[in-house]
Amino acid sequence: MVKFGVIGTNWITESFIAAAREVSSFQLTAVYSRTAERAEEFAAKHHIPNTYTDIAAMAASGEIDAVYIASPNSYHAQYAIECMKHGIHVLCEKPIASNAKELGAMIAAAKENGVLLMEALKSTLMPGTGAIREHLSKIGTVRRFFASYCQYSSRYDAYKAGTVLNAFNPAFSNGALMDIGIYCVYQAVALFGKPDEVKATGVMLESGVDGEGSILLKYPDMDAVIMYSKITQSSLPSEIQGESGSIVIDKISEPEKVVIQYRDGREEDLSQQTSGHTMYYEAKEFIELVEAGKTESTINSLATSMLSMEVMDEARKQLGLVFPADSKS
C-alpha cells in the first residue's frame, strides 16, 4: 500500500480521494489543515486516522509515503519542498507552483531527496489524450492547435457583489490563466514542445487577477491559439488542424469525445471509455510510479511542467499579472 496524506480540505481534495480510492494500493492515512477543528471534521467524513496542523510534523510522522497537495497555489512550493525534505513523494495540484523559479526550487528538492514530484494535471493522463498522441500522425503536418476553456466561475457573482474569494485573489496566485488556462497551455507544450514566441492579451480585473485571456504560441511550422475565461461561458470544442484532417476534442480539460475529421469527409471516432472519476488516471499514474521507484512521469514530466510555467510566466508578464509570490522567489 502507498500511504497518503492530503493537504487541503476542499472539494478538489474530496474529488481526488474518491478517484484515488479506485486504485487498490491507495491508503489514506493523514490530513493536514490549518485548524484542528477542520482537520478533524474532514478526517471524520473521509475515515482518515491521523490529523495534523503542522506540515513538517505530518511529513516526519512515518504515517505517509506520499502527499497530495491541494492548498491555494501560493503555498504549493513551500509545502511540497517541506514534504520532499522528509523523503515524501509529492503529487501537487495544478498549477504546480506560482512561477518557474518556485518550480525550479521544487525540482531541485525532488532530485536532492530522490523522490517523485508530479503535477496533478489530469487531462494529459486521460485515455482521450492518449488517443490523440497515438493517432496524431494521421492528420498529416500539424498547422494549428486551437484550445478553448471558458467557464463562468461560480465565484464571479460574489466578486461582482463585492466579495473577493480566493479564485480572484492574487495573494493566492490565482486567476483565469492559473486556474483553467493552464489546461490549454499544458496540452500545447506537452504535444508540441517549447514555442518560439508567446503573445498574450486579456482582461484584468480590479482585484489584480485576469478574468479572461488569449495566448498565441508561435512554432516554426504551426501556431497554437488559446482562449480561456472565468467570466464568460463557451461550449466551443478544441481542435488540432493538420493538412490531412483535424482532431476535434470535446473538452480540453477532460477529453472524452475525440474525433478525426479527414479532409475527404471521413470521420474516425477515437473516443475512449473513461472512469467516472476523471482524476483516477493521475492517481493511478502517480501511485504506479511510486511503486516502481520512479522519480518522474514520462507524460506529466517535470520538463513539461516547467515549459508550461515558463509560458504562463511570459503571458502574465505581458498581461501585467503579478503575484506576491513573484517577489519572494
N, C-alpha and C positions, 0 to 999 in steps of 0.2 A: 504494500500500500504506500502511496505518496501522501504524507500528512500535510495538509494545507492550513494556513492561516489566511484570513481575509482582512484587508484594511479598507474601511469604508462600509457604511451600513445603509446604503441607498438602494434604489430599485435595480440599478445595474449589477450590484453585488448579488442581489437576490436572483436575478436572471442567470448570472454566472453559476451560482450554486446549483440551481435547477438543472442547468446544462451539464455541469461537471459531474453531477451525481449519476449521469448516464454512462460515465466511464468507470468501469468496475474497480479500478485501483485508486480512485479518488477517495480520500478520507478527510473530512473537515474537522479540525481539532481545535482551532482557536480563532478568535475575532478581536480586532482592535477597534476601539472608538475613543474619542477624546473624553467622553464621560462614562463612568462606570455604569450609570443607570441605563444609558443607551446600549452599551455593550451587553449588559445582562438581558435586556429586553430582546435584542437581536439574537443572542445565544439561545434563549428560551424558545423563540419562534422557530429556529433552524436546528435545534438539538446540537448545539456546539458546546463541548465540555469546558473549554477554557476561555476566559475573558481577560483582556489587557487594556490598560490606558497608557502604556509605555511601549513604544515600538521596539526599543533595544531589549527590553525585558522579554517580549514575545519572541524576538529573534534568538535570544540566548537561552530560551526555556527548555530546548530539547523536544518541545511538543510539535514542532513543524519542520518539514523538509523544504517547503516552498511557500510562497505567498502570492496572493492575487491582490494587486493594488488598484483601488477604485476611488481614491481620495480626490479632492479637487486637483486639477492639473498642476498647480503651482507647488504642490507637495510631493509630486511623483519622484523627482530626483532624490530629494532628501530621504524619503522613506526607503526607496529602493537601495540606495547606497548603504544605509544603515543595516538593512537586512543582508545585503551581499557581504558586508564585513564579517557577518556571523556565519557565512557559508550557506546562506539560504538562497535557493533559486527564485527568480522573480519573473512573474507574468504581470506586466503593467498595462493597464487600460490605455487606450489611445486618447490623446496624443501622449506618447511615452514620456515626453518632457516638455518644458516651456520653450526651449530653443536648442539649437545644435550644440552650444557649449555645455549645457547641462547634460545632454545626451552623451557627449564625449566623456564627461566625468563618470557617467553611469557605465559606459562600455569599459573604461579603464578599471573600474571597480570589479566588474564581472570577470575580466581577464586576470586581474591580480588575485582574485579569490577562487578562480576555477569553477564558476557557477554559470548556470543558464540564465540569460536575460532575453526576454522576448516581448515584443509589443503585441498587445491583445487587440489586433485589428482583424476582425472576424471574416471579412468579405474575401480576402485573398486565400483563406484556408477552406472556404466552402466549395463543394463539388462543382458549382456553376463556374467559378473562376478556373478550377482545374480543367474543365471542358474548354474554356476559352483558350487557355495556354496550349492544350493538346491539339486544337483544330485551327489555331490562328493562321497557319501557313496556307490553309485552303482559300483564303480571300486574297492571296497574292500580296504584292507590295503594299504595306500599310501607308496611307497618306494622311489620315486624321483619326485621332481619338477624341471623342466627344463624351464628356461625363457631366451629368446634371444631378444634383441633390439639393432640392429646395423644399424645405419642410417648415411650415409656420410653427413657431415654438409655442407650446402651451404656456410658457412663461412670459411671452411678449405682451400679452394683455395686461399682466401685472406691471410690466415695465412701463407701458403707456399710461397706466394709472398712477405711476409714481413710485412703485416698489421695484428696486433693482435686485433681482435674485442672482444667485451665483452664475447662472448661464450668461448673464450680460454684465458681469463684473470683471474688469481687467485684473484686479488683485489676484484672481484665481487663474489667470492665464486662459481666459475663456473667450467666447465669441463664435461667430458662424464658421470661420475658417478652421479653428481648432476643434470644434465640435463635430461638424459634418463635412466641411470642405476637404478635410483630411482623407475621407474615403475616396474622393476623386483623385487627389494628388497621389496618394499611396498606390492606387491601381496604376496610374500613369507611369510612375517610376519603376514599379515592380515589373511591368510589361515592357517598357521601352527605355529604361535607364535614365541617365542624367541628361537633362535638356541643356542646350547651348545657351538658352536665353529664357528669362522669366519676365513677363509683363503682367501687372496686376492693377485692377481698379475695383472700387466698391463703394459702399455706403457706410460711413462711420456714424455710430450713434453717440448721443451726448455723454453716455456713461464711459465712453472711451474704447468700446469694442466695435467690431464690424457687424453689421446686420446682414449684409449680403455682399457678394463679390464675384468677379470674373477673373480668371487667370488664363493666359496664353503661354504655353510652353513651346519653344521653337527647337526642333530637332533638325538634323541635316537634310532629311528627305520627307519630313512629315511635321505636323504640329498637333498639339493637344489643346483642346478648348474645354475649359472647366467653368461651370456655373454652380454656385452654392448660395443658400439663403436660409435664414431663420426667421425672416419677416415676410416671406411670401410662400406660396404653395405651388408646386408644379408636379405634373404626372408624366413629364417627358421621359422617355427611356434614354439610356445611354447607347453609344454606338462606336464600333471600330470600323472605319471605312477603308477598304482595300481596293485594289484595281480590279479584282475579280468578283468582289461582293462585299457585303457588310455583315458584321456580327451585331445583332440588336440585343441589348441587355435590359431586362425589365427594371431592375433596381440595382444601382451600383453598390449600395451598402449591403445588400442581401441578394446577390444574383441567383435567381432560381430558373426563370424562363429565359433561355438563351437560344437564339435562332440565327442561323446563317441565311441571309437573303442574297442569292447569287445574282450576278448581273443578267443572266439569261432567264430569270424569273423563277428558278427552282428555289425551294426552301429546305433546309435541313435543321431539324429540331435537336438541339444539344442539351435541352433541359434535363436536370438531374433530380432524382428523389433526394429530399433533404430531411434532416431531423426536425422535429417540432421545435427544438431549441437551437437557434442559429448560432449560439456561442459554443455549442458542443464541439465543433471542429477545432477551435482554438484550444479548448481544454484538452482534447484528445492529442493534438499535436504536441502541446507543452508537456503533458504527462508522459507520453511515449519518449520524448527527448530526455526527460529526467531519468526514466527507467533505463535508457540506453547509454547514459553517461555522456550525452552530447551537451555542448555549451552554446549551441546556436541553431536556429531553424534555418533550413535552406530556402524556405518560402518567405516567412516574415523574418528575414535576415537583419542583422544589425546594420549592414550596408544599406539596405532598402529603407530602414527606419531613418538612418542618417540623411540619405538623399531626400527623403520626404520632408524631414525637418529643415534641411537647408533651403529647399524650395519655398517652404512656408515662411522661413525667416526672411527671405528676399521679398516675398509677396507682402509680408507685414511691413517691411521697410518702406515699400512703395505706397502702401495704404496709410502709413503713419500710425500703425497699430503697435503700441508699445506696452509691455507689461512690466510691473515692478521687478519681476524675476529677471528681466534682461539686465538690469543694473547690478544684480547680485552675482551674476555668472561671469 
